[in-house]
Amino acid sequence: MIYLDNNATTRIDPQVWEKMSVFLEKQYGNPSSLYPLGRDAKESINEARENIAEAMGAERSEIIFTGSGTESDNFAIKGIMDAHPEKDEFVTSAIEHPAVIETALYLEKSGKKVTFIPVDEYGTVDLDVLEKKVTHKTALVSIMHANNEIGTLQPIKDIVYIAKKKNVLVHSDAVQTFGKTKFDVHKLGVDLLSVSAHKIYGPKGIGALYIKKGTEIRPFIHGGHQEGRLRAGTENTAGIIGFGEAARIASQRLKKDKKRLDGLAEQLKKGIESSIPDIKFNGSENERIKTTVNFSFLKLEAEAVLLALAAEGIFVSTGSACSEDSEEVSHVLTAIHLTPEQARSSIRFSIGRFNTEEEIKTVLRELPKIIENLRAISAGSVY
Ligand SMILES: *Cc1c(COP(=O)(O)O)cnc(C)c1O
């Protein structure tokens, strides 16, 4: 099996699992309990919090654990909008993850003014439009750090600069960059930032939200005193420990991993470009998380390519929803001006820590044959 869908989720790192399993089996105490079994769990949770804080240049007290990256996005957006009722505008981009897009649509339904900033053909937000749309009535700007479908990195510092001129808070969904590329919340200048464990070789079902000290936010889950009363409920101890360990390992390996994985991605990209005709690269050449490689294989349905690759044990994802309906084509690919046909032929390869050069070579050997065969079959059909 060759797993090239690391933007969707990653395999858990054995070291992460080893640390977690102790907390499922033996250290099962409730972190709120005052005897050692509980207190030790609490202490380990705070170590994990420290590891995550450190990986983004934050303070331990600024990290709140959540149930997912999706929950972190919901918490940030709803929490800030609710805490600032005197400001009823929310600004985001056209290419956000559904966790942000759907939350924005919910806000719109409940009477807020929501603006989706367009992007250019590379997927970069239009800063001129942003400048015009951010007003003194805007409570929050939420723009992702890197896009999950095409990898484009947003100019967060410039976005923050524009927002701060009008005293507006900024949130960024950094689920695709945390642990993969070095950044610092203070240098970025954001007030809130979402991360998730399962994209960095940690467990599923655990995320975190950075909330800058002093930021006014409405609690997301009411109940006990956990997570500074902002997100109540008995902690997912094993998940948190796993996330902390995943963040620690990612920081430690970041430089070396990034160099190797960017190299593999470049090898894949160049290999595809030199061996397969009629393709379109989607995203930004340089302002991109390089391990995300998205191509449209023109005149083919991406599902057919995905299934043919899967038959060879190679797992990728399509850039578009599986639907005949052009309205359901990926909003990201539509936003970067792809036609519905181009969007429907898009395949995303995403490379991760456990991929090898041998695997990339195998893909580059199989893929051209697959594309050629499918094109021969579909020649003269719908397109
Ligand atoms: C995966 C992902 C999310 C959602 O995170 P979950 O932990 O799966 O809920 C949010 N934003 C981006 C950019 C992602 O890639």
The ligand as a Gaussian input file, in Angstrom:
#p B3LYP/6-31G(d) Opt

LIG

0 1
 C       -8.525000      18.305000       8.457000
 C       -8.772000      19.766000       8.491000
 C       -9.681000      20.330000       9.393000
 C      -10.545000      19.489000      10.299000
 O       -9.839000      18.887000      11.322000
 P      -10.514000      17.642000      12.051000
 O       -9.638000      17.397000      13.230000
 O      -10.502000      16.525000      11.055000
 O      -11.889000      18.054000      12.411000
 C       -9.836000      21.677000       9.404000
 N       -9.137000      22.474000       8.570000
 C       -8.246000      21.972000       7.711000
 C       -7.486000      22.908000       6.824000
 C       -8.031000      20.610000       7.628000
 O       -7.172000      20.115000       6.746000

